[in-house]
Amino acid sequence: MVNDKGFSIKCSSALRKDAFLFGECPSRVIVSVKPSLKNEFENYMNSQKTKSLLLGEVTDNNISIDGVSFGLTSDFSEIYNNLFLKS
């Protein structure tokens, strides 16, 4: 993971959590926007009549979903590197 950045998101209560997080909707895209550009981005999406949803925010290193911490991105990076990048 680039720079070991994490995230804190809140899932929609309208869907099962697994469907919300891992559903294979063909038009779903996640975009990261600087906080200073959030309103500009939302206004643009609205002007294009494109649905958007604020999931959460980028964090330093923690992975948090609905207030539950799932650990640090650096830990997951280490596991991935040990499993898949060892020569």
Secondary structure, 3 states (H helix, E strand, C coil): CHHHCEEEECCCCCCCHHHHHHCCCCCCCCCCCCHHHHHHHHHHHHHCCCCCCCCEEEECCEEEECCEEEEEHHHHHHHHHHHHCCC
